[in-house]
Amino acid sequence: MDALEHTPDAVAKPVQVSVAEYFRASGSYQGFCINCREITNSGVEPDARRYECEVCGERMVYGIEEALLMGAIEIAADEEEVG
């Protein structure tokens, strides 16, 4: 089953993260849980799928890059960039 089929709510309403939050999560190998909608876990590969969440316990953690590609998160414009 494709991740998009498994996560319609996450795709319909992406969580907004700042550029700084995204790069911090990416640089420290964190993931994004589509169940509790939090940046969580450490040691998550960029293309990870269905890792167990340290917060809610569900197997719904995706690599931060994977979450971005599947539409679960969206990078919001920083205030400085909105000029």
C-alpha positions in Angstrom: 0.0 0.0 0.0 1.3 3.4 -0.9 2.0 5.9 1.9 -0.4 8.4 0.3 -3.3 5.9 0.4 -2.5 5.3 4.1 -2.4 9.0 5.1 -5.2 11.0 3.5 -5.5 13.4 6.4 -1.8 14.2 6.6 -1.8 15.0 2.9 -5.0 17.1 3.0 -3.7 19.2 5.9 0.1 19.4 5.9 1.8 20.6 9.1 3.7 23.9 8.6 7.4 23.8 9.7 9.9 26.6 9.4 13.0 26.3 7.3 15.1 26.2 10.5 12.9 23.4 12.0 13.1 21.4 8.8 16.9 21.6 8.5 17.4 21.0 12.3 15.2 17.8 12.0 17.0 16.7 8.8 20.4 17.3 10.2 19.7 15.3 13.4 17.9 12.5 11.5 14.5 13.1 13.1 11.2 11.9 11.6 7.7 13.0 11.5 4.8 11.1 12.9 1.7 11.4 10.8 -0.5 10.1 13.7 0.5 12.7 16.4 1.7 15.1 13.8 5.0 15.9 15.6 8.6 15.9 14.6 10.0 13.1 16.7 12.4 10.2 17.1 16.1 10.3 16.3 18.1 8.0 14.0 15.4 8.1 11.4 16.6 7.7 7.8 15.4 10.3 5.3 13.4 7.8 3.4 12.1 5.9 6.4 8.5 4.7 6.5 6.4 3.3 9.4 8.9 3.5 12.2 7.5 3.3 15.7 6.8 6.7 17.3 8.5 7.5 20.6 5.5 9.7 21.5 2.4 7.9 20.6 3.7 4.3 20.0 2.1 4.0 16.5 4.2 2.8 13.5 3.6 6.1 11.7 7.0 7.9 11.7 8.4 8.8 8.3 11.8 10.4 7.5 11.5 14.2 7.5 12.4 14.3 3.8 9.8 11.5 3.1 7.2 13.4 5.0 7.9 16.5 2.9 7.7 14.6 -0.4 4.4 12.9 0.6 2.8 16.2 1.6 2.5 15.5 5.4 4.6 18.6 6.1 5.1 21.9 4.3 7.9 24.4 4.7 6.4 27.7 5.7 8.0 31.0 4.6 10.1 32.5 7.4 9.1 36.0 8.5 12.3 37.4 7.0 11.5 35.9 3.6 7.9 37.3 3.5 9.3 40.8 2.7 
